[in-house]
Amino acid sequence: VEPTSSDFYRQYGPWALVAGASEGIGRAFALELASRGLSLVLSARRDGPLLSLAREIEARFAVKARTVAVDLAHPDVVDSLAQATADLEIGLVVYNAAYAPIGSFLSIDLAQHQRSIDLNCRGPLVLSHHYGNSMASRGRGGLILMSSMSGLQGTALVTTYAATKAFDMVLAEGLWAELRARGVHVLACVAGATRTPTFERTQPRDAGSLARPMESEQVVLEALGELGKGPTLIPGRLNRAVATAMRVVSRGQATRFISNATRRMYGAR
Ligand SMILES: NC(=O)c1ccc[n+]([C@@H]2O[C@H](COP(=O)([O-])OP(=O)(O)OC[C@H]3O[C@@H](n4cnc5c(N)ncnc54)[C@H](OP(=O)(O)O)[C@@H]3O)[C@@H](O)[C@H]2O)c1
């Protein structure tokens, strides 16, 4: 039996926080959660897109929307968010924002590699700890951490990004195992290529060699459908088939295969 939307509200309401909310998958999460009756805390760096999304949400749905403009890579980000949401009961956190420097490992500045660790690893870690604690003490709630299929094995040209996404997946899976007994549902959403503004900006030259990217809305629907069930979701049947194939071959074969596909996508950099 599919849970009703009031079950959804009881488990994950009344407020959801989307970290990296203004475009792409984050925006699709915000709109879908609002349509299910949750009020939204929308966070990203730029105020303008957040404010217009907040206005759209309040106009379309009978919920509230609050914006918090912060750099989620900042070491003190949890303090800023905790302060901005101190008066709210956050029942669901979606950690969506990520940074992916593309190029050969040695040619990318160390600072860029470190920035991806700040945004993609420390960010979800500190938010899961802060909000996970309040959720566990209430005995309900949910956390969704966005990961990527590039984190299922090493991947050339996005070496550090791939490693951060492996961190996100494994963090979410461990939290799934720990927090189930406390009533908190955790999910790693391991996405494949998805049509988002960031994806379009880094649009590979030879897009023809790529499987057709998924739409953000579809990724979100599949993720919310799996939340409260398994620890890990790979959205899209084709993506699941690729992931299964990569588990059958050796780590070396998987790493070479995905790295070559990535090189064909982005060209030599
Ligand atoms: N798109 C894909 O093909 C794909 C594939 C696999 C996995 N994923 C995963 O899906 C997630 C979303 O990807 P996406 O393509 O939608 O793009 P994204 O660039 O990861 O996310 C964009 C959103 O995050 C915000 N953001 C970016 N950096 C931020 C920062 N330092 N502090 C605060 N907010 C920040 C952006 O707003 P501001 O610019 O205003 O800050 C925007 O709202 C990521 O975790 C990614 O790893 C995506």
The ligand as a Gaussian input file, in Angstrom:
#p B3LYP/6-31G(d) Opt

LIG

0 1
 N       23.454000      16.646000     -12.859000
 C       23.971000      15.439000     -12.962000
 O       24.174000      14.917000     -14.070000
 C       24.309000      14.648000     -11.715000
 C       24.762000      13.340000     -11.865000
 C       25.068000      12.605000     -10.734000
 C       24.919000      13.170000      -9.468000
 N       24.492000      14.445000      -9.348000
 C       24.402000      15.016000      -8.011000
 O       23.181000      15.709000      -7.871000
 C       23.354000      16.866000      -7.063000
 C       22.801000      18.072000      -7.769000
 O       23.441000      18.285000      -8.977000
 P       23.014000      19.467000      -9.947000
 O       23.453000      19.086000     -11.307000
 O       21.572000      19.819000      -9.713000
 O       23.892000      20.727000      -9.578000
 P       24.705000      21.351000      -8.342000
 O       25.606000      22.330000      -8.974000
 O       25.321000      20.294000      -7.507000
 O       23.592000      22.069000      -7.482000
 C       23.098000      23.311000      -7.838000
 C       22.430000      23.942000      -6.642000
 O       23.327000      23.975000      -5.527000
 C       23.621000      25.331000      -5.167000
 N       25.028000      25.406000      -4.764000
 C       26.112000      25.096000      -5.504000
 N       27.224000      25.328000      -4.798000
 C       26.847000      25.793000      -3.584000
 C       27.545000      26.222000      -2.419000
 N       28.885000      26.250000      -2.374000
 N       26.828000      26.633000      -1.348000
 C       25.481000      26.636000      -1.396000
 N       24.772000      26.239000      -2.459000
 C       25.439000      25.820000      -3.547000
 C       23.287000      26.136000      -6.420000
 O       22.923000      27.477000      -6.151000
 P       24.024000      28.666000      -6.040000
 O       24.859000      28.554000      -7.299000
 O       23.237000      29.911000      -5.955000
 O       24.806000      28.409000      -4.807000
 C       22.086000      25.371000      -6.939000
 O       20.928000      25.703000      -6.203000
 C       24.846000      16.927000      -6.740000
 O       25.073000      16.410000      -5.457000
 C       25.496000      16.043000      -7.780000
 O       26.677000      15.425000      -7.279000
 C       24.188000      15.201000     -10.441000

